[in-house]
Amino acid sequence: MSNSQASPKSRSTTVLLSAIAALLAVDVSVRLMDTEPASQAGEAIPVAYQPQPGLANPIHQREQMIDELQQIDRRLASLENKLKGNIRVEVMNFPKVTAEND
């Protein structure tokens, strides 16, 4: 070992690292002494979905959106089928043609 003294900065670092190591050791010992098995402690309690009154139900909203998209799809398919066939156009009101004199 060297005869030089450690700087105050390195001493504070050593103290902090020692404190962290001690806290980690305490944490590990508490976890080892725990009598409840980890599989039971970590299990989640199942909770059924219960929408709050007054709030929108996202499942219901999605079902409505799907229904509306299906209606739009049917209407679009109907328009496409009509455009594939012959289209008959009748002009009922046509402006009078005036002859221009040059």
Phi and psi restraints in degrees (range 20) as a CNS / XPLOR table:
assign (resid 1 and name C) (resid 2 and name N)
       (resid 2 and name CA) (resid 2 and name C) 1.0 -89.5 20.0 2
assign (resid 2 and name N) (resid 2 and name CA)
       (resid 2 and name C) (resid 3 and name N) 1.0 160.1 20.0 2
assign (resid 2 and name C) (resid 3 and name N)
       (resid 3 and name CA) (resid 3 and name C) 1.0 -88.2 20.0 2
assign (resid 3 and name N) (resid 3 and name CA)
       (resid 3 and name C) (resid 4 and name N) 1.0 -7.1 20.0 2
assign (resid 3 and name C) (resid 4 and name N)
       (resid 4 and name CA) (resid 4 and name C) 1.0 -74.0 20.0 2
assign (resid 4 and name N) (resid 4 and name CA)
       (resid 4 and name C) (resid 5 and name N) 1.0 146.8 20.0 2
assign (resid 4 and name C) (resid 5 and name N)
       (resid 5 and name CA) (resid 5 and name C) 1.0 -82.0 20.0 2
assign (resid 5 and name N) (resid 5 and name CA)
       (resid 5 and name C) (resid 6 and name N) 1.0 148.3 20.0 2
assign (resid 5 and name C) (resid 6 and name N)
       (resid 6 and name CA) (resid 6 and name C) 1.0 -75.8 20.0 2
assign (resid 6 and name N) (resid 6 and name CA)
       (resid 6 and name C) (resid 7 and name N) 1.0 146.3 20.0 2
assign (resid 6 and name C) (resid 7 and name N)
       (resid 7 and name CA) (resid 7 and name C) 1.0 -72.3 20.0 2
assign (resid 7 and name N) (resid 7 and name CA)
       (resid 7 and name C) (resid 8 and name N) 1.0 158.5 20.0 2
assign (resid 7 and name C) (resid 8 and name N)
       (resid 8 and name CA) (resid 8 and name C) 1.0 -61.3 20.0 2
assign (resid 8 and name N) (resid 8 and name CA)
       (resid 8 and name C) (resid 9 and name N) 1.0 -31.8 20.0 2
assign (resid 8 and name C) (resid 9 and name N)
       (resid 9 and name CA) (resid 9 and name C) 1.0 -65.4 20.0 2
assign (resid 9 and name N) (resid 9 and name CA)
       (resid 9 and name C) (resid 10 and name N) 1.0 -43.6 20.0 2
assign (resid 9 and name C) (resid 10 and name N)
       (resid 10 and name CA) (resid 10 and name C) 1.0 -70.7 20.0 2
assign (resid 10 and name N) (resid 10 and name CA)
       (resid 10 and name C) (resid 11 and name N) 1.0 -31.4 20.0 2
assign (resid 10 and name C) (resid 11 and name N)
       (resid 11 and name CA) (resid 11 and name C) 1.0 -66.8 20.0 2
assign (resid 11 and name N) (resid 11 and name CA)
       (resid 11 and name C) (resid 12 and name N) 1.0 -41.7 20.0 2
assign (resid 11 and name C) (resid 12 and name N)
       (resid 12 and name CA) (resid 12 and name C) 1.0 -67.1 20.0 2
assign (resid 12 and name N) (resid 12 and name CA)
       (resid 12 and name C) (resid 13 and name N) 1.0 -35.8 20.0 2
assign (resid 12 and name C) (resid 13 and name N)
       (resid 13 and name CA) (resid 13 and name C) 1.0 -64.6 20.0 2
assign (resid 13 and name N) (resid 13 and name CA)
       (resid 13 and name C) (resid 14 and name N) 1.0 -42.1 20.0 2
assign (resid 13 and name C) (resid 14 and name N)
       (resid 14 and name CA) (resid 14 and name C) 1.0 -63.7 20.0 2
assign (resid 14 and name N) (resid 14 and name CA)
       (resid 14 and name C) (resid 15 and name N) 1.0 -40.9 20.0 2
assign (resid 14 and name C) (resid 15 and name N)
       (resid 15 and name CA) (resid 15 and name C) 1.0 -65.1 20.0 2
assign (resid 15 and name N) (resid 15 and name CA)
       (resid 15 and name C) (resid 16 and name N) 1.0 -44.8 20.0 2
assign (resid 15 and name C) (resid 16 and name N)
       (resid 16 and name CA) (resid 16 and name C) 1.0 -63.0 20.0 2
assign (resid 16 and name N) (resid 16 and name CA)
       (resid 16 and name C) (resid 17 and name N) 1.0 -42.4 20.0 2
assign (resid 16 and name C) (resid 17 and name N)
       (resid 17 and name CA) (resid 17 and name C) 1.0 -65.4 20.0 2
assign (resid 17 and name N) (resid 17 and name CA)
       (resid 17 and name C) (resid 18 and name N) 1.0 -37.2 20.0 2
assign (resid 17 and name C) (resid 18 and name N)
       (resid 18 and name CA) (resid 18 and name C) 1.0 -65.4 20.0 2
assign (resid 18 and name N) (resid 18 and name CA)
       (resid 18 and name C) (resid 19 and name N) 1.0 -40.5 20.0 2
assign (resid 18 and name C) (resid 19 and name N)
       (resid 19 and name CA) (resid 19 and name C) 1.0 -64.9 20.0 2
assign (resid 19 and name N) (resid 19 and name CA)
       (resid 19 and name C) (resid 20 and name N) 1.0 -41.5 20.0 2
assign (resid 19 and name C) (resid 20 and name N)
       (resid 20 and name CA) (resid 20 and name C) 1.0 -63.6 20.0 2
assign (resid 20 and name N) (resid 20 and name CA)
       (resid 20 and name C) (resid 21 and name N) 1.0 -43.3 20.0 2
assign (resid 20 and name C) (resid 21 and name N)
       (resid 21 and name CA) (resid 21 and name C) 1.0 -62.6 20.0 2
assign (resid 21 and name N) (resid 21 and name CA)
       (resid 21 and name C) (resid 22 and name N) 1.0 -39.3 20.0 2
assign (resid 21 and name C) (resid 22 and name N)
       (resid 22 and name CA) (resid 22 and name C) 1.0 -66.0 20.0 2
assign (resid 22 and name N) (resid 22 and name CA)
       (resid 22 and name C) (resid 23 and name N) 1.0 -43.0 20.0 2
assign (resid 22 and name C) (resid 23 and name N)
       (resid 23 and name CA) (resid 23 and name C) 1.0 -63.9 20.0 2
assign (resid 23 and name N) (resid 23 and name CA)
       (resid 23 and name C) (resid 24 and name N) 1.0 -39.1 20.0 2
assign (resid 23 and name C) (resid 24 and name N)
       (resid 24 and name CA) (resid 24 and name C) 1.0 -64.7 20.0 2
assign (resid 24 and name N) (resid 24 and name CA)
       (resid 24 and name C) (resid 25 and name N) 1.0 -39.7 20.0 2
assign (resid 24 and name C) (resid 25 and name N)
       (resid 25 and name CA) (resid 25 and name C) 1.0 -63.9 20.0 2
assign (resid 25 and name N) (resid 25 and name CA)
       (resid 25 and name C) (resid 26 and name N) 1.0 -41.1 20.0 2
assign (resid 25 and name C) (resid 26 and name N)
       (resid 26 and name CA) (resid 26 and name C) 1.0 -63.5 20.0 2
assign (resid 26 and name N) (resid 26 and name CA)
       (resid 26 and name C) (resid 27 and name N) 1.0 -42.2 20.0 2
assign (resid 26 and name C) (resid 27 and name N)
       (resid 27 and name CA) (resid 27 and name C) 1.0 -62.0 20.0 2
assign (resid 27 and name N) (resid 27 and name CA)
       (resid 27 and name C) (resid 28 and name N) 1.0 -45.6 20.0 2
assign (resid 27 and name C) (resid 28 and name N)
       (resid 28 and name CA) (resid 28 and name C) 1.0 -62.9 20.0 2
assign (resid 28 and name N) (resid 28 and name CA)
       (resid 28 and name C) (resid 29 and name N) 1.0 -42.6 20.0 2
assign (resid 28 and name C) (resid 29 and name N)
       (resid 29 and name CA) (resid 29 and name C) 1.0 -65.9 20.0 2
assign (resid 29 and name N) (resid 29 and name CA)
       (resid 29 and name C) (resid 30 and name N) 1.0 -37.5 20.0 2
assign (resid 29 and name C) (resid 30 and name N)
       (resid 30 and name CA) (resid 30 and name C) 1.0 -65.6 20.0 2
assign (resid 30 and name N) (resid 30 and name CA)
       (resid 30 and name C) (resid 31 and name N) 1.0 -40.2 20.0 2
assign (resid 30 and name C) (resid 31 and name N)
       (resid 31 and name CA) (resid 31 and name C) 1.0 -67.0 20.0 2
assign (resid 31 and name N) (resid 31 and name CA)
       (resid 31 and name C) (resid 32 and name N) 1.0 -36.1 20.0 2
assign (resid 31 and name C) (resid 32 and name N)
       (resid 32 and name CA) (resid 32 and name C) 1.0 -72.2 20.0 2
assign (resid 32 and name N) (resid 32 and name CA)
       (resid 32 and name C) (resid 33 and name N) 1.0 -30.9 20.0 2
assign (resid 32 and name C) (resid 33 and name N)
       (resid 33 and name CA) (resid 33 and name C) 1.0 -82.5 20.0 2
assign (resid 33 and name N) (resid 33 and name CA)
       (resid 33 and name C) (resid 34 and name N) 1.0 -9.8 20.0 2
assign (resid 33 and name C) (resid 34 and name N)
       (resid 34 and name CA) (resid 34 and name C) 1.0 -63.6 20.0 2
assign (resid 34 and name N) (resid 34 and name CA)
       (resid 34 and name C) (resid 35 and name N) 1.0 127.8 20.0 2
assign (resid 34 and name C) (resid 35 and name N)
       (resid 35 and name CA) (resid 35 and name C) 1.0 -85.2 20.0 2
assign (resid 35 and name N) (resid 35 and name CA)
       (resid 35 and name C) (resid 36 and name N) 1.0 -19.8 20.0 2
assign (resid 35 and name C) (resid 36 and name N)
       (resid 36 and name CA) (resid 36 and name C) 1.0 -80.9 20.0 2
assign (resid 36 and name N) (resid 36 and name CA)
       (resid 36 and name C) (resid 37 and name N) 1.0 129.5 20.0 2
assign (resid 36 and name C) (resid 37 and name N)
       (resid 37 and name CA) (resid 37 and name C) 1.0 -61.9 20.0 2
assign (resid 37 and name N) (resid 37 and name CA)
       (resid 37 and name C) (resid 38 and name N) 1.0 147.6 20.0 2
assign (resid 37 and name C) (resid 38 and name N)
       (resid 38 and name CA) (resid 38 and name C) 1.0 -64.7 20.0 2
assign (resid 38 and name N) (resid 38 and name CA)
       (resid 38 and name C) (resid 39 and name N) 1.0 -31.5 20.0 2
assign (resid 38 and name C) (resid 39 and name N)
       (resid 39 and name CA) (resid 39 and name C) 1.0 -65.5 20.0 2
assign (resid 39 and name N) (resid 39 and name CA)
       (resid 39 and name C) (resid 40 and name N) 1.0 -34.1 20.0 2
assign (resid 39 and name C) (resid 40 and name N)
       (resid 40 and name CA) (resid 40 and name C) 1.0 -80.7 20.0 2
assign (resid 40 and name N) (resid 40 and name CA)
       (resid 40 and name C) (resid 41 and name N) 1.0 -35.0 20.0 2
assign (resid 40 and name C) (resid 41 and name N)
       (resid 41 and name CA) (resid 41 and name C) 1.0 -69.0 20.0 2
assign (resid 41 and name N) (resid 41 and name CA)
       (resid 41 and name C) (resid 42 and name N) 1.0 -32.0 20.0 2
assign (resid 41 and name C) (resid 42 and name N)
       (resid 42 and name CA) (resid 42 and name C) 1.0 -91.0 20.0 2
assign (resid 42 and name N) (resid 42 and name CA)
       (resid 42 and name C) (resid 43 and name N) 1.0 -3.7 20.0 2
assign (resid 42 and name C) (resid 43 and name N)
       (resid 43 and name CA) (resid 43 and name C) 1.0 -70.2 20.0 2
assign (resid 43 and name N) (resid 43 and name CA)
       (resid 43 and name C) (resid 44 and name N) 1.0 139.3 20.0 2
assign (resid 43 and name C) (resid 44 and name N)
       (resid 44 and name CA) (resid 44 and name C) 1.0 -89.1 20.0 2
assign (resid 44 and name N) (resid 44 and name CA)
       (resid 44 and name C) (resid 45 and name N) 1.0 145.1 20.0 2
assign (resid 44 and name C) (resid 45 and name N)
       (resid 45 and name CA) (resid 45 and name C) 1.0 -87.9 20.0 2
assign (resid 45 and name N) (resid 45 and name CA)
       (resid 45 and name C) (resid 46 and name N) 1.0 119.8 20.0 2
assign (resid 45 and name C) (resid 46 and name N)
       (resid 46 and name CA) (resid 46 and name C) 1.0 -68.2 20.0 2
assign (resid 46 and name N) (resid 46 and name CA)
       (resid 46 and name C) (resid 47 and name N) 1.0 136.3 20.0 2
assign (resid 46 and name C) (resid 47 and name N)
       (resid 47 and name CA) (resid 47 and name C) 1.0 -127.3 20.0 2
assign (resid 47 and name N) (resid 47 and name CA)
       (resid 47 and name C) (resid 48 and name N) 1.0 128.1 20.0 2
assign (resid 47 and name C) (resid 48 and name N)
       (resid 48 and name CA) (resid 48 and name C) 1.0 -72.8 20.0 2
assign (resid 48 and name N) (resid 48 and name CA)
       (resid 48 and name C) (resid 49 and name N) 1.0 147.2 20.0 2
assign (resid 48 and name C) (resid 49 and name N)
       (resid 49 and name CA) (resid 49 and name C) 1.0 -72.0 20.0 2
assign (resid 49 and name N) (resid 49 and name CA)
       (resid 49 and name C) (resid 50 and name N) 1.0 123.3 20.0 2
assign (resid 49 and name C) (resid 50 and name N)
       (resid 50 and name CA) (resid 50 and name C) 1.0 -129.8 20.0 2
assign (resid 50 and name N) (resid 50 and name CA)
       (resid 50 and name C) (resid 51 and name N) 1.0 104.6 20.0 2
assign (resid 50 and name C) (resid 51 and name N)
       (resid 51 and name CA) (resid 51 and name C) 1.0 -65.5 20.0 2
assign (resid 51 and name N) (resid 51 and name CA)
       (resid 51 and name C) (resid 52 and name N) 1.0 143.1 20.0 2
assign (resid 51 and name C) (resid 52 and name N)
       (resid 52 and name CA) (resid 52 and name C) 1.0 -76.2 20.0 2
assign (resid 52 and name N) (resid 52 and name CA)
       (resid 52 and name C) (resid 53 and name N) 1.0 142.8 20.0 2
assign (resid 52 and name C) (resid 53 and name N)
       (resid 53 and name CA) (resid 53 and name C) 1.0 -64.1 20.0 2
assign (resid 53 and name N) (resid 53 and name CA)
       (resid 53 and name C) (resid 54 and name N) 1.0 138.7 20.0 2
assign (resid 53 and name C) (resid 54 and name N)
       (resid 54 and name CA) (resid 54 and name C) 1.0 91.9 20.0 2
assign (resid 54 and name N) (resid 54 and name CA)
       (resid 54 and name C) (resid 55 and name N) 1.0 -18.4 20.0 2
assign (resid 54 and name C) (resid 55 and name N)
       (resid 55 and name CA) (resid 55 and name C) 1.0 -96.5 20.0 2
assign (resid 55 and name N) (resid 55 and name CA)
       (resid 55 and name C) (resid 56 and name N) 1.0 150.6 20.0 2
assign (resid 55 and name C) (resid 56 and name N)
       (resid 56 and name CA) (resid 56 and name C) 1.0 -72.2 20.0 2
assign (resid 56 and name N) (resid 56 and name CA)
       (resid 56 and name C) (resid 57 and name N) 1.0 138.2 20.0 2
assign (resid 56 and name C) (resid 57 and name N)
       (resid 57 and name CA) (resid 57 and name C) 1.0 -87.2 20.0 2
assign (resid 57 and name N) (resid 57 and name CA)
       (resid 57 and name C) (resid 58 and name N) 1.0 114.8 20.0 2
assign (resid 57 and name C) (resid 58 and name N)
       (resid 58 and name CA) (resid 58 and name C) 1.0 -64.6 20.0 2
assign (resid 58 and name N) (resid 58 and name CA)
       (resid 58 and name C) (resid 59 and name N) 1.0 -30.7 20.0 2
assign (resid 58 and name C) (resid 59 and name N)
       (resid 59 and name CA) (resid 59 and name C) 1.0 -65.9 20.0 2
assign (resid 59 and name N) (resid 59 and name CA)
       (resid 59 and name C) (resid 60 and name N) 1.0 -44.2 20.0 2
assign (resid 59 and name C) (resid 60 and name N)
       (resid 60 and name CA) (resid 60 and name C) 1.0 -64.5 20.0 2
assign (resid 60 and name N) (resid 60 and name CA)
       (resid 60 and name C) (resid 61 and name N) 1.0 -40.4 20.0 2
assign (resid 60 and name C) (resid 61 and name N)
       (resid 61 and name CA) (resid 61 and name C) 1.0 -62.2 20.0 2
assign (resid 61 and name N) (resid 61 and name CA)
       (resid 61 and name C) (resid 62 and name N) 1.0 -42.9 20.0 2
assign (resid 61 and name C) (resid 62 and name N)
       (resid 62 and name CA) (resid 62 and name C) 1.0 -64.6 20.0 2
assign (resid 62 and name N) (resid 62 and name CA)
       (resid 62 and name C) (resid 63 and name N) 1.0 -39.8 20.0 2
assign (resid 62 and name C) (resid 63 and name N)
       (resid 63 and name CA) (resid 63 and name C) 1.0 -62.8 20.0 2
assign (resid 63 and name N) (resid 63 and name CA)
       (resid 63 and name C) (resid 64 and name N) 1.0 -40.9 20.0 2
assign (resid 63 and name C) (resid 64 and name N)
       (resid 64 and name CA) (resid 64 and name C) 1.0 -64.1 20.0 2
assign (resid 64 and name N) (resid 64 and name CA)
       (resid 64 and name C) (resid 65 and name N) 1.0 -42.6 20.0 2
assign (resid 64 and name C) (resid 65 and name N)
       (resid 65 and name CA) (resid 65 and name C) 1.0 -63.4 20.0 2
assign (resid 65 and name N) (resid 65 and name CA)
       (resid 65 and name C) (resid 66 and name N) 1.0 -40.6 20.0 2
assign (resid 65 and name C) (resid 66 and name N)
       (resid 66 and name CA) (resid 66 and name C) 1.0 -64.3 20.0 2
assign (resid 66 and name N) (resid 66 and name CA)
       (resid 66 and name C) (resid 67 and name N) 1.0 -43.1 20.0 2
assign (resid 66 and name C) (resid 67 and name N)
       (resid 67 and name CA) (resid 67 and name C) 1.0 -60.8 20.0 2
assign (resid 67 and name N) (resid 67 and name CA)
       (resid 67 and name C) (resid 68 and name N) 1.0 -44.2 20.0 2
assign (resid 67 and name C) (resid 68 and name N)
       (resid 68 and name CA) (resid 68 and name C) 1.0 -65.8 20.0 2
assign (resid 68 and name N) (resid 68 and name CA)
       (resid 68 and name C) (resid 69 and name N) 1.0 -39.1 20.0 2
assign (resid 68 and name C) (resid 69 and name N)
       (resid 69 and name CA) (resid 69 and name C) 1.0 -64.8 20.0 2
assign (resid 69 and name N) (resid 69 and name CA)
       (resid 69 and name C) (resid 70 and name N) 1.0 -37.7 20.0 2
assign (resid 69 and name C) (resid 70 and name N)
       (resid 70 and name CA) (resid 70 and name C) 1.0 -66.4 20.0 2
assign (resid 70 and name N) (resid 70 and name CA)
       (resid 70 and name C) (resid 71 and name N) 1.0 -38.5 20.0 2
assign (resid 70 and name C) (resid 71 and name N)
       (resid 71 and name CA) (resid 71 and name C) 1.0 -63.6 20.0 2
assign (resid 71 and name N) (resid 71 and name CA)
       (resid 71 and name C) (resid 72 and name N) 1.0 -43.8 20.0 2
assign (resid 71 and name C) (resid 72 and name N)
       (resid 72 and name CA) (resid 72 and name C) 1.0 -62.6 20.0 2
assign (resid 72 and name N) (resid 72 and name CA)
       (resid 72 and name C) (resid 73 and name N) 1.0 -40.6 20.0 2
assign (resid 72 and name C) (resid 73 and name N)
       (resid 73 and name CA) (resid 73 and name C) 1.0 -63.1 20.0 2
assign (resid 73 and name N) (resid 73 and name CA)
       (resid 73 and name C) (resid 74 and name N) 1.0 -41.9 20.0 2
assign (resid 73 and name C) (resid 74 and name N)
       (resid 74 and name CA) (resid 74 and name C) 1.0 -64.0 20.0 2
assign (resid 74 and name N) (resid 74 and name CA)
       (resid 74 and name C) (resid 75 and name N) 1.0 -43.2 20.0 2
assign (resid 74 and name C) (resid 75 and name N)
       (resid 75 and name CA) (resid 75 and name C) 1.0 -65.0 20.0 2
assign (resid 75 and name N) (resid 75 and name CA)
       (resid 75 and name C) (resid 76 and name N) 1.0 -40.2 20.0 2
assign (resid 75 and name C) (resid 76 and name N)
       (resid 76 and name CA) (resid 76 and name C) 1.0 -65.9 20.0 2
assign (resid 76 and name N) (resid 76 and name CA)
       (resid 76 and name C) (resid 77 and name N) 1.0 -40.8 20.0 2
assign (resid 76 and name C) (resid 77 and name N)
       (resid 77 and name CA) (resid 77 and name C) 1.0 -63.2 20.0 2
assign (resid 77 and name N) (resid 77 and name CA)
       (resid 77 and name C) (resid 78 and name N) 1.0 -38.8 20.0 2
assign (resid 77 and name C) (resid 78 and name N)
       (resid 78 and name CA) (resid 78 and name C) 1.0 -63.1 20.0 2
assign (resid 78 and name N) (resid 78 and name CA)
       (resid 78 and name C) (resid 79 and name N) 1.0 -44.2 20.0 2
assign (resid 78 and name C) (resid 79 and name N)
       (resid 79 and name CA) (resid 79 and name C) 1.0 -63.6 20.0 2
assign (resid 79 and name N) (resid 79 and name CA)
       (resid 79 and name C) (resid 80 and name N) 1.0 -40.6 20.0 2
assign (resid 79 and name C) (resid 80 and name N)
       (resid 80 and name CA) (resid 80 and name C) 1.0 -63.7 20.0 2
assign (resid 80 and name N) (resid 80 and name CA)
       (resid 80 and name C) (resid 81 and name N) 1.0 -40.5 20.0 2
assign (resid 80 and name C) (resid 81 and name N)
       (resid 81 and name CA) (resid 81 and name C) 1.0 -64.7 20.0 2
assign (resid 81 and name N) (resid 81 and name CA)
       (resid 81 and name C) (resid 82 and name N) 1.0 -38.8 20.0 2
assign (resid 81 and name C) (resid 82 and name N)
       (resid 82 and name CA) (resid 82 and name C) 1.0 -66.9 20.0 2
assign (resid 82 and name N) (resid 82 and name CA)
       (resid 82 and name C) (resid 83 and name N) 1.0 -36.9 20.0 2
assign (resid 82 and name C) (resid 83 and name N)
       (resid 83 and name CA) (resid 83 and name C) 1.0 -74.4 20.0 2
assign (resid 83 and name N) (resid 83 and name CA)
       (resid 83 and name C) (resid 84 and name N) 1.0 -21.2 20.0 2
assign (resid 83 and name C) (resid 84 and name N)
       (resid 84 and name CA) (resid 84 and name C) 1.0 -71.3 20.0 2
assign (resid 84 and name N) (resid 84 and name CA)
       (resid 84 and name C) (resid 85 and name N) 1.0 -31.4 20.0 2
assign (resid 84 and name C) (resid 85 and name N)
       (resid 85 and name CA) (resid 85 and name C) 1.0 -83.8 20.0 2
assign (resid 85 and name N) (resid 85 and name CA)
       (resid 85 and name C) (resid 86 and name N) 1.0 -173.5 20.0 2
assign (resid 85 and name C) (resid 86 and name N)
       (resid 86 and name CA) (resid 86 and name C) 1.0 -74.7 20.0 2
assign (resid 86 and name N) (resid 86 and name CA)
       (resid 86 and name C) (resid 87 and name N) 1.0 140.1 20.0 2
assign (resid 86 and name C) (resid 87 and name N)
       (resid 87 and name CA) (resid 87 and name C) 1.0 -110.6 20.0 2
assign (resid 87 and name N) (resid 87 and name CA)
       (resid 87 and name C) (resid 88 and name N) 1.0 126.1 20.0 2
assign (resid 87 and name C) (resid 88 and name N)
       (resid 88 and name CA) (resid 88 and name C) 1.0 -102.1 20.0 2
assign (resid 88 and name N) (resid 88 and name CA)
       (resid 88 and name C) (resid 89 and name N) 1.0 126.5 20.0 2
assign (resid 88 and name C) (resid 89 and name N)
       (resid 89 and name CA) (resid 89 and name C) 1.0 -116.9 20.0 2
assign (resid 89 and name N) (resid 89 and name CA)
       (resid 89 and name C) (resid 90 and name N) 1.0 128.3 20.0 2
assign (resid 89 and name C) (resid 90 and name N)
       (resid 90 and name CA) (resid 90 and name C) 1.0 -119.5 20.0 2
assign (resid 90 and name N) (resid 90 and name CA)
       (resid 90 and name C) (resid 91 and name N) 1.0 128.2 20.0 2
assign (resid 90 and name C) (resid 91 and name N)
       (resid 91 and name CA) (resid 91 and name C) 1.0 -96.6 20.0 2
assign (resid 91 and name N) (resid 91 and name CA)
       (resid 91 and name C) (resid 92 and name N) 1.0 116.4 20.0 2
assign (resid 91 and name C) (resid 92 and name N)
       (resid 92 and name CA) (resid 92 and name C) 1.0 -92.0 20.0 2
assign (resid 92 and name N) (resid 92 and name CA)
       (resid 92 and name C) (resid 93 and name N) 1.0 -39.6 20.0 2
assign (resid 92 and name C) (resid 93 and name N)
       (resid 93 and name CA) (resid 93 and name C) 1.0 -122.6 20.0 2
assign (resid 93 and name N) (resid 93 and name CA)
       (resid 93 and name C) (resid 94 and name N) 1.0 114.7 20.0 2
assign (resid 93 and name C) (resid 94 and name N)
       (resid 94 and name CA) (resid 94 and name C) 1.0 -125.0 20.0 2
assign (resid 94 and name N) (resid 94 and name CA)
       (resid 94 and name C) (resid 95 and name N) 1.0 132.4 20.0 2
assign (resid 94 and name C) (resid 95 and name N)
       (resid 95 and name CA) (resid 95 and name C) 1.0 -64.8 20.0 2
assign (resid 95 and name N) (resid 95 and name CA)
       (resid 95 and name C) (resid 96 and name N) 1.0 148.7 20.0 2
assign (resid 95 and name C) (resid 96 and name N)
       (resid 96 and name CA) (resid 96 and name C) 1.0 -66.3 20.0 2
assign (resid 96 and name N) (resid 96 and name CA)
       (resid 96 and name C) (resid 97 and name N) 1.0 140.6 20.0 2
assign (resid 96 and name C) (resid 97 and name N)
       (resid 97 and name CA) (resid 97 and name C) 1.0 -90.7 20.0 2
assign (resid 97 and name N) (resid 97 and name CA)
       (resid 97 and name C) (resid 98 and name N) 1.0 126.6 20.0 2
assign (resid 97 and name C) (resid 98 and name N)
       (resid 98 and name CA) (resid 98 and name C) 1.0 -106.6 20.0 2
assign (resid 98 and name N) (resid 98 and name CA)
       (resid 98 and name C) (resid 99 and name N) 1.0 136.1 20.0 2
assign (resid 98 and name C) (resid 99 and name N)
       (resid 99 and name CA) (resid 99 and name C) 1.0 -81.9 20.0 2
assign (resid 99 and name N) (resid 99 and name CA)
       (resid 99 and name C) (resid 100 and name N) 1.0 133.7 20.0 2
assign (resid 99 and name C) (resid 100 and name N)
       (resid 100 and name CA) (resid 100 and name C) 1.0 -91.6 20.0 2
assign (resid 100 and name N) (resid 100 and name CA)
       (resid 100 and name C) (resid 101 and name N) 1.0 135.2 20.0 2
assign (resid 100 and name C) (resid 101 and name N)
       (resid 101 and name CA) (resid 101 and name C) 1.0 -97.1 20.0 2
assign (resid 101 and name N) (resid 101 and name CA)
       (resid 101 and name C) (resid 102 and name N) 1.0 124.6 20.0 2
